[in-house]
Amino acid sequence: MEHARHVFRVVLVVIVGLAAILIGRGFLVPKSHGIFGAYRADNVAEQMKARLPAHQGAASCTPCHKGKAETRAAGSHKTVSCEVCHAPLLRHVAEGKVTGPMPVDKAFTACARCHRKIQGRPEKFPQVVLEQHVTTKLEGAVCLECHDPHSPKL
């Protein structure tokens, strides 16, 4: 019986310690933690207020660039966002006003990112073996010599 008191004390210390940890965790962990995964869900709204999203999507380009948007919508790049080849919209427009020229990646590597022949890509996806497709040197805007990037078919 003498040793039972020691076991009882150890069990009591463990229970009090666990209770203190759980109560402390209740005060320290925010209520929104774990709603959408292992992070604080309130942080999403806070970050949206703290920083403007740089990417806006193709729909935000249409009001000023209707002609290019119509060409793109009719072509095979209709599902590709403008910001894939151009920079994020925030570099060009802020608060509804043009802040600078829109950077354009005219290098053949921009096209090759999606269209270089790779075994893992679907057969129906337009793929090109660049070295066989282009008769000149692979440099600069070689793809744009023959293709309109908004509607790339010849």
Secondary structure, 3 states (H helix, E strand, C coil): CHHHHHHHHHHHHHHHHHHHHHHHHHHHCCCCECCCCCCECHHHHHHHHHCCCCCCCHHHCCCCCHHHHHHHHHCCCCCCCHHHHECCHHHCEECCEECCCCCECCCHHHHHHHHECCCCCCCCCCCECHHHHCCCCCCCCCHHHCCECCECCC
